[in-house]
Amino acid sequence: MMTQPVEPSPAISGPPGARAAVTFRRIAREWARIGVTGFGGPPTHIALLRRLCVERRGWIEASEFEDAIAACNLLPGPASTQLAIWCGWRLRGRRGALLAGVCFIAPGLAMILGLSALFLSAHPPLVVLGAAAGAGAAVPAVAVHAAWGLAPASWKRIQADAPGGPRRARARWVGYAALGAAAATLIGPFLVLVLIACGLLEIVVRTRLAGRALTGTARSVLPAALPVGAATGGLAALAWVALKVGALSYGGGFVIIPLMQHDAVSTYHWMSNAQFLNAVALGQVTPGPVVLTTAVVGFAAAGYAGALLATAVAFSPSFVFVLLGAPHFDALRGNRRIQAFLTGAGPAVIGAIAGSAIPLALALTHGWQYALLPAAALWLIAARRGGVSTLLLSAACGAVLALAGVSVA
């Protein structure tokens, strides 16, 4: 069997260890292609990046790529987007990182803006309303499924090298998850504080039980000091909501739901509960990172300008983290304070994602949606299908019911 040869090319000046002189045009083309075809969320994005950079072209060593995945997972924000940015940095330095990140994000953004204009218009077609209501009915099940998928790795992590023994570590995991679920259900605007508190508590617990001090202060594991609120309404509030998503979303794309829902629906009244469900569904079924859901919220708040602002603010921390931190990824992975913080924040995030299903389910308005919700859960769990197919099938069911004359508005 013949294999595709690795593309030889001269070394370039750039980040330490760079080997392949990949043109900017090629980066733009390949990363845009991944942005167009990347349906299925982070696992798909990571697989496509590995296939391109490691398997097909040999631009990056497999071990180096795996280390980058681990380091990106330590950062707040969308890990697969940060990995796409890191790959561009690895090949062509900072300009390559900026180009790769923009080309990876842009196709999904263009698609989600078009769908936002359709789904959030004043008088969308009845079949569109039905599809939106159908997809929205499946969102709570998809959220719980996402949390369930994140749980095993987090459960294993907190027990690894756990001072005080695995029993205490498991008890802390359950406690952190319960706090996250309660915060997402009851005090949405203050969820960020709960996530940070759980991370800091784990630092304190590990320091105390291990009987050794972790260097530096606990404060240094947090992003640069951020306000706890923003001016009511307007672009400043929109920017603050997007910043929370980009700078404080630990543990995967679905954590954006509890971080945004209360602000978008109850605090600033940019959209209804049903429209927020649509936003989450659109973020799932379009290619590119799930954090693009912020573009839908921005569109509802201030049209296309709001969508672009929310997107720029939400993704800016990812670019900053990678551009400043890429040369120090090895040190990041070995930092005990950061490891301990994320070990505590991780279960709280998982609990928050699962807990967000409660207000999402309460936002459903039609009886047939409550019948579709358990069907979606069975499709996810019993049939072991993915979130994208679940949302698309649910949308199709809603569209059929709308055509049959069932109330969907």
Phi, psi and omega in degrees: 000132180272140178250153179291125183292149175287135185285112180283147178196154182289158177290156180234164171276142183168214180296153182306133177088359180297139183236319191261128178277079179276131183289155176296325178298319179293319177301313180301316183292313185289319181287327174294323178297318177296321178297330179279322187261000188277053174285137177116000173083194187307318180302321178292316181299315182296319179296318180293319178294319178296317181299319181287304192278331184256308189277312185279313188256341180066027180288329185228138177293146182301317182294322179293321179296317179296321178296323179294321176301313181298318181293318179296327178290345176276347183267146171290154181103180184287112187295321182291326175295317179296324177294320177298318178295317180299318179300318176297320177297318182297328183270319185220031174069205186294320178295322176295322178296314180297316180295315181298315181296315180296316181292329177290322184277323191302315182300316178295324178296315179300317181293317184288332175292318177298317179291326178297316179299327180283310187285333183256012178291163183297323183223073179290154176303152183300322181293328177291319176300318179295316179297319179295316180295323178294314178295321179298326180296332182272346186301315179302321179293321179295322179297313179297320179297321178296317178297317179299321180292331180277339190296315186302316181295320179293319178300318179290322184295318185289339179271345181286127179049047186269114174299139181091352177096159184294331181296314178295322180297318179296321179297320177295320179302312180298319180297315179297316180297320179295320178296318179296318179295317180296320180295317180295327183279322192250325187228057185315313184297337184255014180301320181305318181295323179294317179299315179295318181298319179296319178297316179293323179297321179294324175299312181298314182298313182293323178296315184291314183289326180283341178073025177218148182276141172272132185297148179082182180257157180297330183301330187289349178278350182272158171299166178310144188314126183240147177291157179269354178206183180214165179302144183295124176069179176078179183292332178296317178294319179298317179297322179294316179299316179294324179294321176302318181295315185282326187259343186231015181266093179272132167095027173112161188298329187289346178293345176298336184297302179293336179288331186254330193303309184296318180296312186290326186261307190268321185279309186254349175057040177285333183206163177277170176301318180297319179292326177294320175301319177299318181299316179296318179297318180296321178296334180275320189272349176269157177288170180089182185290148180295335181298346175298349172305329179299332179294324179293317177298317178298322178296318179295328183281318188208033175068206183297322179298318178296321179297316180292320178298311181300319180295314181299316182291318183295326183265346181303316179301325180297316178296317181297313182302316184286315182298322180274329188260344184306317179293349185242020184299323179298317178293325179298315182293331182268001183282117185293325181295315180293317178300315181294318180301312182289331176296324177278321181289329183303307178299325178295322177297315180298316176299322180295319179296314178295317180296332180296340180296333182292305176295330177295317179292322179293341179281347179293144188241349184242144180300321182294335176293323178289337173281327181285331182301308178294330176296320177296320179298319178295320179298320180288316190269305184289315181275350179056048177261168183270171182294324182295312180295325179297314181293320180294317178294320178295321177297320179296319177299317178296320179295319178296317179296324177296317178293333179278357177096005178285144182295126179233350185273000000 
